[in-house]
């Protein structure tokens, strides 16, 4: 099978998957942030800045002129949309002095952002099909820096790759741990349109053997022949990139906040000069794909910012270049040939940026290039558009006729600002097809569950709380203990014999890796039976369940859970980050921490089987963790890979810290820890408790740090943390 045939099949599959997943997404009311196209209104947004690139927010309708196909239009709708003022920037992380002792402190876990609190929705798209190896490293570092210093708590962010799985679309989150894990997995894609460096070495005849070897290396990696970079391959793989970006844009349509795609690429070419003559017109599919993408972005209210991470690139000769092939020819350098090489690389640099410039210009975004500080470029793109104008006008009769008769065409649209010294950015074209109507209601049970499971927001018909904890069984197998608590006031209980009341529940749990690929899906059905005081207590404190999900491989994962009442169809959902350590490398490791108000129950829960967690007050269990100010707090956890001395005993020290609302509240002194090995896995179970006469109400984090004095310096410390609340009576 030829490469072209395979490529066409891959594109078809990618687009089919995109449509299938997108069909499950909820259609939400228009929030006024999208371009609106209908027979009675064309609406476009615009960002206005002054000569210092500062936003201008005091303009009126008469300060603007809108042109469609060069003809002025009467502005009938005008408003300025002001997003939230930027939240205070968190302090930058200070690199520790090498002479200082670094104290391990667990940061408070992220609180999931609610839909109405989202300030910005940002998709950072790394075009790994159009990046070189050297720039991929710089992009990864810049994203981590932005997460460190500039991401805000009410940002909804996803990090995606054009060469990655479509499931990564579902990773919009404000949990930095998941985003760090995704960023760390960014690496050079051997299928990239770009090689190790931005420009392929100029080679003479003696370079053929090297190229043949690289060709074989690619064939071995992919199982079939991948041609060396060239016009034909670039054309096909550019379509891959555009299809991936469009899928992401479609997924952003129904998300809230100011929506941006920030694209990192160094090769998004629209013109293929070698395709003239015999192959003329081969670039047409790429151009059509580009126009379709731009129209989708405009309708979804998505601004696309493009960043070329090459910075100020050198286009001259390098040590790898040898266009003449032998040393004798090097002594006969022709200035004309040198100039030709320089000009060729300049043209290559400019043409590689065509697509990036077009995407940014026609969706109202920024095209940032020739910037060596790409971290700053990412910050500028993310902060763009904190305020923007919405301008609307009545389309002319010709455009209305196109819409009604189903014969749509592309039209140019231009926004001008009449006040001197100002700059305006807006979308530059639209397709005269009315906005599609809302998708039909998803009525079947699988559709409803799928939609709820994939949504980045919690469904709260049933209020659900999820705590996934890594653990190891007695047999040495890694599992995720998912502690689930949910309220019962929305459940339907039916009467059963002998005064019992019964509710039927479905629990669907899924595990996604950092690439967004579904690794595990479990569906369970439970019947809840209660009567008398037990039922009354259940109605006030809820129900807690334990689900054990296999954890096959180490890594960072996202766990999602849906609870559904089979009687009335009400659902609740929750999403949490969980990290599975690599216990095979011999490094000291701690399991997740089970924290409750009863020491015996917290320790016993380490090996509890699946099912309901029985308690007189579920708020004080490990699934909920809400305590009274003067209550004793107990916890238990597993210690794995501890070394033993000549006496066959470990030498461990433990230190606990409490943080309240992000500030250190209490630090205990390091003390020897006694723990017994449990089972054939040689794990140890430790338990402890603390009692404060009066804990002030607030949000707390408990951190446990264990030091193995017998291990080498790099593997002697491990830490875990768990959050809890203290509520006043």
N, C-alpha and C positions, 0 to 999 in steps of 0.2 A: 504494500500500500504506500503511495507517495506521501510526501510531507504535506502537500497541498490538500490531499484528501483527508489526512488526519487532522490538519488544522481546521478545515471546514467542519468536521465532525465535532471537534472540541468547542468551536464557537457555538455551534448549534446546541450542544449539551449545556454550555454555560448560560446561554440565553434562556433555554427551557427551564433550567433550575432557578434562574433569577425570577422568571414569571411565576413559577410554582410557589416559591417562598413568598414572593410579594403579594400573592393573592390572599395569603393568610393575615396580612397586616391590617390592623384596624383603620377604618376611615374616620378621621376626626374632623370637627368643624374647622372651617377656614379661620385662621387666627390673624389674617390681615398681613401676613409676612410673605405671601407668594404672589408671583405675577398672575394676574387674573385675566383670562381671555374668554370673552363671551360676546354674543351678538349685541349686547348693550353696554359693554365696558371692556376696555383694554387697560390694564393697570401694571405699572412698572415701578420698581424701587430704585433709588439713587442715593449715593453717598457723596457729600460735598465737603471738600477740604480747602484750606487756605494755602498760601505759599509755603507754610511751615508744616504742611501735612496734618494740621490740626482740624478736627471736625467743626463744621459750621452748622449751627442748629437754629438760627433765628430767621430763616428765609420764609417767604410767603409764596403763594401760587403765582403771583405776578412776576416773581423773580426767575421763573422757569419758562422755557420754551420746549415743547415736545414735538418732534417731527416723525411722521410715518412716511417712509419712502420719499423723504425730502420735503414733505408738505406739512406746514404747521397745523397743529391740532388744538382745539379748545379744551383746556384743562377743566374738567367738571368735578373731579374728586382730588382732594389734597389733604395730606396729613403727615405729621412727623412722628415716627415711632422711636421712642426713647427706651432703650433697654436699661437694665439696672446700671447704676454707677458701678465702676469697677470695685470689686472687693479689695481690701488691703492686701497687698502682696505678702505672702509668707516670707519670713526671713530666709535668705539663701543659706544653704548648708555650708558650714565652715569646715574646711579640711583640717583634720586633727594634726597637731604638731607631732612629729615622729618621736619626740622625747616625752610626750604625755602618755599617760595610761588611758586607753580608750574604754569608757564605761558603756556597757551594752544597755541600751534603753529602748524599750518597745514603744513605737509610736501608737497613739490611739487608733483603733480601726476606723475606717471611713464609714460615715452614715449615708445610706443610699439616698440620693437626691430625689425629691418628689417632682412630679411632672410640672406643677405650677411654680416650682422654685428654680427650674432650669434657666440659667442665664445664657449660656452658649452651648450649641450642639456642634461638635467639631469632629470631622472624620479626617485623620491624618493618613493619607494614602501614599504608601511608598511603592513607586513603580519599579519593582525589582526586575521587571522585564525590560527596563530601560535605564539601568544604573550600572556603572562599573564597580569593580571590587573596591577600589580605593575610596570612592565617594559613598558607598554603602556604609562603610565604617564611620564616616563623618556624619551621615544622616542619623545613624543609631545613637551616636553620642549627643547630637543636638536635640533629639527627642527626649532622651533621658534628662538633659539639662532643663528642658522646658517643663517636664513633669516635676522636677525638683523645685523650680523657682517661680513658675508662672501659672501653672494650672490652678484654678480656683475650685473650692469645694462644691460650688453649684454649676460646674461645667460637666457636660455629658460628652465623653470622649471615646473614640475608638481608634485603634491603630491597625491598618489593613495593608495587605500586599496585593498588587494586581496579579501576581502569580500564585496567590494562596487560595485556600478553600473558600467557597461562598458563605459558609457558615460563620466566618469571622464577622459578618455584618452584625451578628447578634451580640457583639461584645461591647456595645456602648455602655459605659460605666463611669462612675466617679471614684472607683476604688483604684488607687494608685498601684497597689500591689499587683493587681491583674494587668494593668497597663505596663508596669515595669517588666513583668514576665513576658508580655507580648513583644515589647521593644527589644528585649535581650535576644529574642529568637530571630530578629532580622539579620539576614546574612545574604551574601552574594548568591544570585541565582545563575547557575551555569547555563540556563537557557536564555539569558539576557541578550538583548540586541547589542549590548556594549560589552567589550572585553574587560580585561584586567584593568586597563586604563582607558581614559576617554577616547584616545585616538589609537587605532591599531598601528603597530610599528610599520614603517615603510620598509619593505623587504625586497631584496633582489633574488636572483635565481637560487642562491645557496640557502635561502630560507624555506624551500619547499619541504624538506624533510621535517623541519620543526612543525610546519602547518599540518602535515600528514599525521604526525603524532598527536597533535591537539584534536584533530578530527576524530581519531580513534578513541581518544579519551572521552569525548562527548558521546560517541556511539555506545561505549561501554556503560556510561552513566545512565543513558536513557533507553537502552534496549533497541534502538533503531537509529537510523542515520539522521543526524542533525547537520545541515550544511553550515559552512563557515558564514560569519556575518556577511550579508549582501543585500541588494535591493529587494529581491523577492522575499527573503526571509523577514527583513525589516517590515515590509508591507504587511505580511500576515501577522506578525507578532505585535505590531502597532494596533491592529484590530483587537487582539487579546486585551491590551491595556485599556483601550477605549470601552470595550464591553464590560470590563470589570468596574471601571469608574462609573459607567451608567447604572450598573446594578446597585452600587453604593448610593448613587443619587436617588434612585427610586426608593430605596429603603429609608432615606432621610425625609422623604416627603411628608410623613405624618408625625415626625418628631418635633418637639417644641423648641423655642429659643431661636436666636439668630444662627442660621445653619450655614456651615462652611465646610468645604472640602479643601484641604491643604495638600497639594500634590507635589511630591518630590520626584523629579525625573530629570534626566539629562539627554534624553533622546525621544522626542515625540514628533517625528517628521511627517509633514503633509505633502511635500513635493518629492517625487522620485525621478530625478533627471534621466536616469538610465532607462526608464520605461517609455521612452519616446519611440516613434517609428513602429516597429513590429509589435511591441507590447503597449502601445499607447492606450491610456485609459485605465490601466490596472490600479491607479491610485484612487479612482472614483469611489470604490467601496469604503475607503478610509475617510474620504471627505463626507460621504453620506452618513457614516457612523458618527463623525464629529458633529454634524448638524443635528442629528437625532439626539445626541448627548446634550448639546447646548439647549435644545428645546426642552428636554426633560428637566435640566437644571433650572431653567427659567420658570417652568411651571411649578416646580417643587420649592421655589424660593431659595435655592442653594447657590451660594456664591463660591466660585472655584478660584482659589489662589494657587499660583504655580511658583515653585521655587526650583531654580537650577542650582544644585549643590556644588557645582564645579568651581564656583567663585570666579575670580579673574584667572582664566585659563591661559596657559602658554601654548601657542600653536606652532612653535618652531621645532627644529630638530632636537632629538634627545639621543641618549646613548644607545637606545634600542634600534634606532633608524639606520638602515643601510640600503638605500634604493639602488646602489650600483652593484652590490653583491660581492665585490672582491677588493682587496687592499689597494691594488694598482689603480683602480678607478677612483679611489678616495683622493688620490693626488691630482686628479683632474676635475675638481668640482666646478661645475658650470653655474655661474651666478643666476642665469636664467632659470635653470632647473630648481635651484634653491628658492627663487621667488615663486615659481609655480607651486612648489610644495607648500609654502606659507599661505599662498592664496587659496589653495585647495582646502587646507585645514580651516581657514577663516570661513570659507563657504560652508564647510561641513558643520562648524560651530553654529552658524546662523540658521541653517536649515534644520538642525536638530532641535531648535527652540521654537519652530513655527507653531506646532500644536499647543505648546504651553502658553505662548502669547495669545493665540486665538481663544483658547478656553477662558483665560482670565479676562480678556477684553470684552468678550461677548456675554459673559455672565456677571460683569460688574466687579470682578476681582482684581487682585494685584498680581503682576508678573515681576518677581524679584530675582535678579540675576546680577552677575559681576559683584557679588557680595561674599567676601571670604568668611564672614561671621554668619554662618547659616543658622546658628541658634538664634541670633538676633532677627534674622529674616522670618523664622518661625514665629517668634514673639510678635513681630509687626503684623503678620498675616492673621494670627489668632485674635489680636486686639482690634482689628479693623471692623468697622460697622457697628460700633456701640450706639450709633444713632443714624437713622436714614429716613428719607422721604418716600412717601407713596403718592404717585401721580397717576390719575386716571382720565381717560377721554372716551368719547363716543366714536366708535369706528365709522368710517364712511360707508356708503351704500354698496360699493364694490366689495369691500371686505366682508360686510354682512351677507352679501349674496354668496360669497365663497363658503362661509360658515354654514349657511342654511342648505346649500346644494351639495355639501360634502366634497367640494373641490378646493381644498385648502392650499395655500402657497406661503412661501417664506416672505416676510416683509421686514425691511430695516426699520429700526426705531432708534431715535437719537434724542437725548436729553441735553439741553444747554442751560447754563445758568447765566443770567443777564448781568449780574453784579461783577464788575471787573476784579481780576486778581484771584478768582476762585476756580477750583477744578472740580469736575463732576465725573463720577463713574457710574455707569448703569448698563443694563443689558442692551444689546445692540440689534437683536432681531427676535421675531416671534413667528410661529407657524399658525396660520389662521384656522385652526381647528379648535372648537370650543373645548373647555376643560371637561375631562371625563367625569361622568356622574359617580357618585359613591358606589363602591362595590356592594353587591348584595350581602345581606346579613348572613353571617355564618351560623347556621342553625344546628348542624349535626354536632354530636358530642366530640368526635375526633377533631373537627375544625375548631371548635371552641377551645379545647385543651391545647391544640397546637398553637393557636394565636396567643393564648395566655402564657404558654411556656416560652415562646420566643420573644415576647415583649420585653424591652429593657426596663419597664416600669412594673411596679407591684400591682396586682389586682387585689382589691381589698373588700370584695363582697364578704369574704371570710378573712379575717385578719390572721396572718400566718407569720410565725417567727421561725427562722432556720438557723441552726448552729452545726455546721459540719466540722468534725474533729478527726484528725488522723489518729489511727490506733493500730496495734498489732495483736493478732489473736494468739492464743496459747500455742497454736501450731506454727506460728511464725509468719502468717499471711497478713499483708497490709490491707486495711479496710478503712472506709470512711464511715464513722458513726454519725449519722444525720439525726440530730435531735430536733424534733418538730413540735411546735406548740401552736394551737389555733383556738380562737374563740368559738363558742357553740351557739351564740345567740341567733345566728343565721341558719342553723341546721334545722332540718325537719325531722322530728322524732315521732314515730308511729307507735301505736299501742301494740304490745305483745302479751302473751299469756302471763298470769300471775303478777300483774302490775308492772311488768318490765316495759321500758321505753327503748325503742331501737332507732338508730340512725345508720345509714349506709354511706360509706365514704370511699372515694378513689384517691390514691396518692400516686402521682407520676413524678419520678425523680430522674434527672438527666445530668450527665457529666460532660463538659466540653473542655478541650485542651486549649492551649494558648493560641492555636491556629484557628479556633472556632469549630473544630471537627468534633462531632458527637461520638463519644467513646462508650458511653454506657446509658442505657435507658431501662428503667424498671417501672412496672405498673403493679400496684397492689390494691386490693380491696379489703376493707375492714368493716365489720359490723360492730357498732358501739352500743353496748347494753348497760342500762343504769335504771335505778329506781330509788324512791325515797330520798333520804338526805344526800346520798351519793349523787343522784341526779341534780338536786338543787345546788350542791357544791360545784358540780360540773358546769352548770349554767353560769356561775359567777367567776370561776377561775379557769375554765377552759379544759382542753385535753392535750396531753403530751404523748408523742409517739417516738419510738426509736426505729430507724431504718438502717440496716447495714448494707453498704454498697461496696463492691470489690474495688480496690485501688491497685491496678496492675502495674503501672509504671510510675517512677518518680517524675515530678514536674509540678507546674502551676496549673490549677484547674478552676473552672467555674461550675458550681453546682446550682441547679435550678429545680424548683419543686412546685408542683401544683396540687392543691387539695380541692376536690370537687364533691359536692353533695349530690348523690345520684337522684334524689327526690326532686329538688327544685333547680338543679343545675348551677347553683351559686358556686363561685370559685374564688380561691385565694392563691397567691403565689409569693415566692420569695427567692432571692438569688444571693449567694455568698461565695467568696473566694476561699479556696482551700489549697494548701501546698502539701504535696506528698514528698517527703525526703527520701534520699537514696540511702537506705539503711545497709546496703551491701558494701558501701565503701569503707565501713568500719568507723566512721566518724560518730562521735557522741551525738545522740538524737533524743529529743523529747517528743512524746505524743501530745495531742491536744489536751487541754486542761478541763476536767470536769469539776465544776464549781457549784456548790449547793449549800443549804443551811444545815445539813445533817452530814457529819463526817462519815458515818457508816454507810449512808446511801451513796455518797459521792464515790467512795472507794468500791462499793459493790457494783456500781454502774459501769466500771471499767470493762467488765465482761458480760454485761447484760444482753440478753437475747432480744430479737426484734419483738415489737408489739407495744401495747400501751404502757406508759410509765405511771404506776399507781402512786398517788400522793394526795394528802388532804388539802394541800395548797400548792397548785402547780406553779405559781409565781416564784416560789422559793426553790424550784428544781433547777437542774443544770440546763434545761431547755429554755428557761425564761430569765432567771437570775435577777429578781427584784426583791430587795431585802429591806427590813426595818432598820432604823438608825442604830439600835443597840444589839443587833443580832450577831451571833457567831457565824463566821463565814468559813466553810471548809472546802478543800479541793483535793483532787487526786490526779495522778498522771503516771505515765510509763517512762522509764529510763531505758534506752536501748544502746547497745554497743559500749557499755562501760567496761573499762579494763579491770583486771584483777591482779593482785600482787602474788607474791610467793605463798601467802597464806590463803590464796583463792578467795580473797575478799576485795571488794572495790574500795576506793578511797575517794569519796565524793563530798563536795561542799555545795550548799544551796543558799541562795540569797533571794529574798522576796522584796518587791517594791510595789507600792500602790500609787496610782496617779489619779487625781481628781480633776475633771474638766481640762485635761491636758497638762496639768502642773503636778510636779512630784509632791506627794502627800505624806508618804511614810517609806523609809528605807530600813530594812532589817539588816542585821550584821550577818556576814557569812558564817554558817555553822555546819558541822558534820551532818551528813545525811545517812540514815540507816534504811536499807531497803532489802527485801528478800527477792531472790530470783524466782520467777514464776513460769513453770512449764518448760517445754523443750526449746523454746525460742530464746531462753536465757535473758528474757526481759526482767525488769524489776519494776515494782509498783510502789510509788511513794505517795504519802498522804500527809496533810498538815491542815492547820486551821488557825484562824486569828479572831480575836475578840477586841473590839473597840467599844469603850463605854458609850460613846456617842459619835457615830459617823454623820457628818453633815449630809443632807440630801444632795445628790448630784450624780454625775456620770463617772464611773470609775473604770480603771484598767488594772488588773493584777498581772504582774510579770514575775515569772519564776526563772531564775538563771542557775544552772548547775555546772559546776566545774569538776572535771576529772583530773586529779593531780597526777595520775599515772600515765595519762596520754601525752602525746607531743603537743607543743604549744599551739599549733594550728587547729588541733582537733579536740582541745580540752574543754571548750565551753559550748553550751547549747542553751537556748532560751525559748520560752513560749509565753504567750499572753492571752488573757480572756477578759472581756468586758462585763460589767454588771452595773446595776442601778441601785441607789439607795433613795427611798421615798419616805418623806415625813408622814407621820400618822395624822 
